[in-house]
Amino acid sequence: MTNHPLRTSVIGSYPFPGWLEFACTHLDQFGKEDRAEMQDDAVIAALHDQLAAGLDVITDGEQTRLDFNLSFYGYLEGIELEPASPRRFGPPAHDQRGKHKVVGELRAPRGLGAVEEFKRLHRLMSQHSPEAASRVTLKASVPGPYTLSGRLLPNRQYADRWALAEALLPMVRKELEELVAAGCREISLDEPSMSCYAHREDTRRMVDVFNRTVGSINGRARLCTHLCFGNYKGRAVGPRRLAPMFPAFLDFKCDEMHLEMASREFAELDLIATIAKRMDVAVGIVDVKSYYIETVEDIASRVRLCLKHAPAEKLVFAPDCGLSQTARWAARQKLANMVAGVRNVGKELKLAA
């Protein structure tokens, strides 16, 4: 599963248009067809911005999700959804998102919704940008079972987080298989919770969970993963060091591993040389937590820095994380400058466009 050198990509999420944010607080005023039209329009807006930036890989911007993973709990049976935020006042942070009580056997008879999202993306891409359809790759992102287990409360049936992850694993694996069957050729199994808690958990066990989740689609699609330190409301949730994850995470069975780098001033960048010996390495080259807009030359300088550690054919460039927590005006300009900076270096190296 190889692609051209100095590839440009995104993680998954993109800011909601302002009108969608407003509409989501008044959904009771919309009919079923109104909501479907609104979903299409939001995805078209995300497509427009990504295509205008010139990215090689695009997503639906996760426009029909609540956060990158919270909507998935609506597809699960056997849980009682937390009705309200456990903390409503004070600085915004991760503890304002409640955990769901498990009340029965965990099941997902309707799937997890990612296949429907991909089919919508494919349809809208074909309808509205057929000339770009052959140029770009459509990517689907699905949270992994360990990350999904983090918002569930253990009980007698599922004694701890590992037991919950094991119960979720076949559901996520089936979703990945159905994405491949639907024609998806690039999938990111996102496990940010693994990178957040690698400092205190069994990393080999994490690798085993990841590899068993993706085992049935290895070689059937380009498989990526995204490791970061949390970005809800622009806040991190784990110690922002890669060292605790390695060397164990080198054994992830994937084609591309994405690392949060820009917000950490490219600390531990030398690690990409080791990763590039096993798989492509996607470097987070844009800081989604900062409203400093990286210039084209900023990006080009960072690309050149990465090239000191890994060859062009092994490098992918993307924002540090999803862009859902970044204002759309900033996200749009960051992506445009990112692509322009990467392309400038490609021209310096005389790489094919």
N, C-alpha and C positions, 0 to 999 in steps of 0.2 A: 504494500500500500504506500507507494512513493508519490510525491508531488514535487512541483517545481521549487527551486531554492528560494529562500527568503519569503516564504508564504505569509500572507496576512489573514488574520482570523479574529474571531470574537469568542467570548465564553458562552454567552447564551442570552442573558437578559438585556433589555434596552429600556430607556425611560418610557413611561406611558405618556401619550399626548395629554395635554391639560384637560381637554374635553372628555377624555376617557376617565380620568381621575374623578371629574365632576359626576359623570354619568354613573359611575360605580357606587356613588353614595345615594343615587336615586333610581336604582334598578327596578323598584316596584312600579315605576311609571312607564316602563318599557315592556312591550310584548316579546314573545319568543323570536319572531322574525326581526324585530328591532335589534335585539341583542345579537343575533347572528350577523346582521349587517354591521353592527358596531365592532364586532370582533374582526371581521374581514377588513374593515377600514383601518383599524389599529395596526394590523399586520402589514397592510399596504404601506402605512406611514413608516413603519420600522424598515421595511424592504427599501423604500425610497431612500432613506438616509444612508443605509449601508451600501446600496448600489452607487449612490452619488459619491461616497467616499472611495469607492473602487476596491473594496475588499475581495479577497479570493474566496473566503468562506463566510457565509451569512446564516442567520437563524431567523426565526419568526419574532425574535425579541422577547419571547415569553409573554406576549401581550395578553394572553388569555389565562395567565396564572396569577395567583396571589403569592408574591415573592417567588423565589426560584423553586421552592419545594413545598410550601404550605398547602397549596391547592391539592396536592396528591392525597392528603388525608381525607378529603371529601370522597375519594374513590374506595376507601377502605371500609369494610364491614368488621364489626367486632370492637369498635371504639366509640367512645362518647366524646364528641367534640367539645373542647374547652369553649364555653360561651363568651368569655370576656377576658380582656388582658388582666393578668394578676397584679400589674402595677401600671397605673395610668398617669401618674404625675412624676415630675423630675426629669432628668436627662434621658433622652431616648437610648435604649440599649436592648440587648438580647433577652433579658429577663422580662420584658414587656410582652413577650410571646409565650402564651401558656402551653402546658403539656396536656395531651389528651389521655383520658383514662381508658385502659383496655378492659372491655367488659365481656369479651367472648373470643372465639377463634378468629384470628386475623385472616381475612379473605379479600380478594379484589376481583369479583366476578365480572366487572365491566372493564377490566384492565386499569391502567393508571392515567389514561388520557393523552399520553405523548404521541400515540399513533394518529389520533384524530388531529392533533396539532400539526404533525408533519404533513398529513394529507392536505390540510388547509394551506400550509405554506407552499407545497408543491403546486396546488391548483392556482393560487394567486400569482405565483411566480410565472407560471405558464401563460396566464391570462394577461398580466400587466407588464411583464418584462421578458417576452419570449426571446428577444435578441441576446439577453444576458444569461439565459438559462444554460447555455452550453459553456459559458465562461466561468461561472461560479459553482461552488459546491454548497449544497444545502445541508446544514448540520442540525441534528436533534440532540438535546441535552436532557439527561435523566438523572436525578439524584440517586445515589447508591443506597443499599439497604442499611449500612452503618449510619449514614447521615440521616436517613428517614427515621431510624429507630430513636433518634435523640429527642423527638417531640412526643414520645409515648412513655407512659408510666408503667413500669414492670408490675406484675401481679403474681399470683400463685402459679398460673399457667406459664407465664413468661417471666422467669425469675430476675433477669437482669437485661442490660442493653444487648449483650451478645445473643441472648435467646430471642429477643425481639428482632434483631438483625437476621438471624437464621430463618425466622418465620417470614420475613419480608423478602428474603433473597430469591425464592422461586418466582415471586410476583414480578420483581424487577427484571429477572432473567427472561421471563416470558414477554415482558414489554419490549425488551431489546430484540428478541427474536421476531416479534411482530413488526417492529420498525424495519428490520432487514427485509422481511417479507413484503413490506409496503414500498420497498425501493429505496430506503434510506441508505446512503453509502458512507455517511460519516456520523458517528455517534459519540457523544462524550458522556461517560459514566462519572458523574461528579461526586467526589467524596471529600468535601472540605472538612467535615468533622474528623476524618482520619488525620489530616494535617494539623488540625487544631489540638488534637489530644494524643498525638504520637509521643509526646514527651512523657506521658504517664501510663500508656496502655501498651499491650503486646503488639508490636508492629508486625511480627510474623503472622499473627492471627489476622491482622487487618489485610495483609497481602493475600492470605488464603481466602478470605471472604470476597475480596475484589476479584480474584482469579476464577473462583467458582461461579461468580455472577456473570462474568463475560465469556466463560469457556465455550459456550455453544455458538458464539458469533465471531470468535477469533478467526481472522482470515476472510470473513464474509463482508466486512465493512471496515473502514478506517476507524480504529477505536482510540479515543482520547480520554484523558482524565484531567481534572482541574484540582490543583492543590492550593489552598489559600488559608488565610488566618481569620476569616470572617469579615463581612462587610455590611451587616445590617445597620442601617442609619450611619454608614461610614465608620463603624466601630469594629475593631478586631476583637476576637474572643480567645485567642490562644497565644502563647509566646511565639513571637515572629522569627523563628529560627528553623531552617531546613534541616540542620544537623540531626535532630532526633529521628527523622524519617529514614535516614540512610545509614547503611547500605540496603536495608530491608526493602524499601520501595523500588529499588532497581529491578526487583523481580515481578513488578506489576506486568501483566500480560496485555500491553497496549502498544499502539503505534506512536502515540504522541503524549507527552507529559507536560502540562502547563504549570509554571511556577510564578507566584507573586514576587516581583522584583522591584518595580519602579518605586513603590511606596516605601521600600526598604533601602533606597539608594543603592540598589544592586549589590547588597551584601551577599556574600557566599556565591557570587557569580561563577567562580571557578568550578563550582559543582556541575555546571552544564556540560563541561567537557566529559565528565564521567557518565552522565545521563545519555549524552549523544552517542556513546559507544553501544548503547542498548536500544535506543529509540529516538525519534525526533524529539527535540526539546522546544517547547513554546515558551518564549520569554515574555513576561508581563512588562511591557515597555512604556505603558501609559498608566499614570496613577489615577485611579478612579475616585480616590478619596480626597483629591486636591483639586481646587478650582484654578490652579495654574495651568494654562493651556500650553502644553509642550509645543515648541516651534518645530518646523520641519527640520531645521538643523539640529535641534536637541535630539530628535528621533534618529537622524542619520548618525550622530556621534555615538548614540547608544548601540545602534546596530554594529558599528565598527568595533566597539568595545566587545560585543558578544562574539564577533568573528575572530577575536584573539583566542577564544576558548573552544569554538566549535565551527565546523565548516558550513558554508552557506546552504548546502543541500540538506543539512540536518536541523536548520533553524526555522522556526515559525515565530511570528510576532503578533501580539494581541494586547488588549488592556489587561491590567492586573486581575480583574474580576469582571463579573457582569456589570453593566452600566445602569442598572435599574435605580441605583441610589444617587445617580448623577443627573443634574438638570439636562434636559434635552439639548439646549443650545450649546452647552459645554461638551456633551457627549458627541454631538455632530462634528464639532470642530476638532476634537481630540482624534476622532477616527480619520478625518480627512488629512490631518497633519501626519498621523501615524503612517498611513499608506504612502503619502508623498515622500516622507523621509526614507522609508524602506526602499521605495522605487529609485530614489536618487542614488542610494548605495548600490542597488542592482545595476544601474547604468555605469557607475564607476567600475564595477567588476565585469561589465560587458555581459551580463546575464540576459538571457532571452526574456522579453516582457511576458 
